[in-house]
Amino acid sequence: MAKKGFDLDFDGFLDFAKTVDELGEGYLKLAVENAFQKSKEYVSTEIVLAMNKSKYAFAKGERNAKNRPATGKALTSVKEVARLPVEWDGTTARAYMGVDLDVAPEGLILALGTPTVRKDTTLYNAIKVKGKVRKAVDSIQQREFQKVINEAMKNG
């Protein structure tokens, strides 16, 4: 399965969560689901873009450095994982993102690199949610919480 996504951990998260929770039942869950879903969409798009720009072949039929055709499994896997819903186990939410390693381990291997294959930093940052991708995810999550707060305040 793909790796568990990301945490809700942007600046001021606890204050936002407390405010949303005080607005009434269901708003915190809605805020968390919206934040995770929008974050997943963004990260999945970044991973696909990184795969398309990569010097390694990911799209079906493309040729890799050893002139072997790519299977397209990693690229397809990202899109399938992106469609998975946010799962709840009591008060814990999980959102999966990235490449399903059972289906296409080469996605992560090429991102991390090996002794003979150079690391693809752009793909690594997208899959591991690092650098500018992390900053964008934090911003998206904060914006989604603010939207729920604004909507709740309009409704009463």
Buried (B, 14 or more C-beta within 10 A) or exposed (E): EBBEBBEBEBEEBEEBBEBBEEBEEEBBBBBBBBBBBBBBEBBBEBBBEBBEEBEBBBBEEBEBEEEEEBBBBBBBBBEBBBEBEBEEEEEEBEBBBBBBBEBBBBBBBBBBEEEEEEEBEBBBBBBBBEEEBBEBBBEBBBEBBBBBBEEBEEEE
